[in-house]
Amino acid sequence: MFSRKMLRIVTRAAWWRLFFCAFTVVAAATPVAAQAPSNLRVTHTVDKTGPTSTEISGRVYNDGSVDVIDVYVNAAAIDGSGKVLAQGIPYVGSVPARGSIAFKARVPSVPGATGYRVGINSFRFVMGRTESP
């Protein structure tokens, strides 16, 4: 009797642990939209619209005190409801602290596009930089 009761308790505890672990894995694997920090901002203008693509130029500003590297922007053609119809993701490079850098992006021309939205796609902070003599 004691051993069956103990087996039920252990089995029940094992199921709860298994459930908790599965929940944790699913929660950790759920993608989260990346947000650019408030110290990165982008300005842009539409330069040329041709039959196959639109050229957008702009600047990425880093108002923070840490350099950012591997910066990519996302230039998207959107319709009236804000749905992305086409996009270009050009590599910008490094943006020094309290500095800026220019970029150019090409977005395919698509019917129904009423405007363009440009923002930071991805970046990395430069941390722990050490210099030696």
C-alpha positions as CSV (number, residue, x, y, z in Angstrom):
1,M,0.0,0.0,0.0
2,F,2.7,2.4,1.0
3,S,4.7,1.8,-2.2
4,R,1.7,2.4,-4.6
5,K,0.8,5.6,-2.8
6,M,4.4,6.7,-3.0
7,L,4.5,5.8,-6.7
8,R,1.4,7.9,-7.4
9,I,2.9,10.9,-5.6
10,V,6.2,10.6,-7.5
11,T,4.4,10.1,-10.8
12,R,2.2,13.1,-10.3
13,A,5.2,15.2,-9.4
14,A,7.0,14.0,-12.5
15,W,4.1,15.0,-14.7
16,W,4.0,18.5,-13.2
17,R,7.7,18.9,-13.8
18,L,7.3,17.7,-17.3
19,F,4.4,20.1,-17.9
20,F,6.4,23.0,-16.4
21,C,9.5,22.2,-18.5
22,A,7.4,21.9,-21.7
23,F,5.7,25.2,-20.9
24,T,9.1,26.9,-20.3
25,V,10.5,25.6,-23.6
26,V,7.4,26.8,-25.6
27,A,7.5,30.2,-23.8
28,A,11.2,30.7,-24.5
29,A,10.8,29.7,-28.2
30,T,8.0,32.1,-28.9
31,P,9.5,34.9,-31.1
32,V,9.3,38.5,-29.8
33,A,9.5,41.5,-32.0
34,A,12.8,43.2,-31.7
35,Q,12.6,46.8,-30.7
36,A,15.3,49.3,-31.5
37,P,16.5,51.2,-28.4
38,S,15.3,54.8,-28.1
39,N,18.8,56.0,-28.8
40,L,18.7,54.8,-32.4
41,R,16.6,56.7,-34.9
42,V,16.2,56.8,-38.7
43,T,15.3,59.6,-41.1
44,H,14.6,58.9,-44.8
45,T,13.5,60.4,-48.1
46,V,12.2,58.8,-51.3
47,D,14.7,59.7,-54.0
48,K,13.7,57.9,-57.2
49,T,10.8,55.7,-58.2
50,G,11.3,53.6,-61.3
51,P,9.5,50.8,-63.0
52,T,11.2,48.1,-61.0
53,S,12.3,49.7,-57.7
54,T,12.3,52.8,-55.5
55,E,15.4,54.2,-54.0
56,I,15.3,55.5,-50.5
57,S,18.2,57.4,-48.8
58,G,18.5,58.3,-45.2
59,R,20.6,58.4,-42.0
60,V,20.8,56.3,-38.9
61,Y,21.5,58.4,-35.8
62,N,23.0,56.9,-32.6
63,D,22.2,59.3,-29.7
64,G,23.6,56.9,-27.2
65,S,27.0,56.6,-25.5
66,V,27.8,53.1,-26.9
67,D,28.8,52.4,-30.5
68,V,26.5,50.0,-32.5
69,I,27.8,47.7,-35.2
70,D,26.2,45.4,-37.9
71,V,23.3,47.8,-38.4
72,Y,20.7,46.8,-40.9
73,V,17.6,49.0,-41.8
74,N,14.3,47.7,-43.1
75,A,12.7,49.8,-45.8
76,A,9.2,48.6,-46.6
77,A,6.6,49.6,-49.2
78,I,3.2,49.7,-47.4
79,D,-0.4,50.0,-48.5
80,G,-3.0,52.3,-47.1
81,S,-3.7,49.9,-44.1
82,G,0.0,49.6,-43.2
83,K,0.5,46.1,-44.7
84,V,4.0,45.5,-46.0
85,L,4.0,44.8,-49.7
86,A,7.7,44.7,-50.4
87,Q,10.9,45.4,-48.5
88,G,14.6,45.9,-48.8
89,I,17.1,45.3,-45.9
90,P,20.4,47.0,-46.6
91,Y,23.5,46.7,-44.5
92,V,24.4,50.1,-43.0
93,G,27.5,49.2,-41.0
94,S,28.7,50.8,-37.7
95,V,27.3,53.9,-36.1
96,P,29.5,55.6,-33.5
97,A,28.2,56.8,-30.3
98,R,26.6,60.3,-30.7
99,G,27.1,60.0,-34.5
100,S,25.3,59.1,-37.7
101,I,25.8,57.3,-41.0
102,A,24.1,57.5,-44.3
103,F,22.4,54.6,-46.1
104,K,20.6,53.9,-49.4
105,A,17.9,51.2,-49.8
106,R,16.1,49.8,-52.8
107,V,12.6,48.5,-52.5
108,P,10.8,46.7,-55.3
109,S,8.0,48.7,-56.9
110,V,4.7,47.1,-56.3
111,P,1.1,48.0,-57.2
112,G,-0.9,49.4,-54.3
113,A,2.0,50.9,-52.4
114,T,1.0,54.2,-50.9
115,G,4.1,54.9,-48.8
116,Y,7.3,53.7,-47.2
117,R,8.2,52.8,-43.6
118,V,11.9,52.7,-42.6
119,G,13.3,51.5,-39.3
120,I,16.1,49.5,-37.7
121,N,16.0,45.8,-38.6
122,S,19.0,44.6,-36.4
123,F,22.1,45.8,-34.7
124,R,24.7,44.9,-32.0
125,F,26.1,47.0,-29.3
126,V,29.9,47.2,-28.9
127,M,30.5,46.1,-25.3
128,G,33.6,45.5,-23.3
129,R,36.1,47.2,-25.7
130,T,39.5,47.1,-24.2
131,E,42.7,48.7,-25.6
132,S,46.2,47.6,-24.8
133,P,49.4,49.7,-25.2
